Amino acid sequence: MIRKNGELVISHQGRAATVLRAGKAEGFLTGIEEFSDQEQQDLMARLTGNYRRGNERQAKTHPRNR
């Protein structure tokens, strides 16, 4: 969601995960269209700070994710 003042809100499950302001928001919007879906998810994860916590490999084998 883009606010009137130019801020970009990235949300997860209906809650705001982070707000990008000014240059970061513009940079995100200009480059995001040429990325694949997975690359877009990785970029948003990096921007929100939820990237590579070390449990990705364990999560793949968890019974809930099978």
VENGIMO-V244602 format. One line per field, one symbol per residue. phi: phi as a letter, one per 20 degrees, with the letter a starting at -180 (. if undefined). A space follows every 10 residues. Layout:
BEGIN
phi: ???
END
This chain:
BEGIN
phi: .defenfddd dclndfeace dlffffffff effeefgfff fffffffend clendfffff efgfee
END
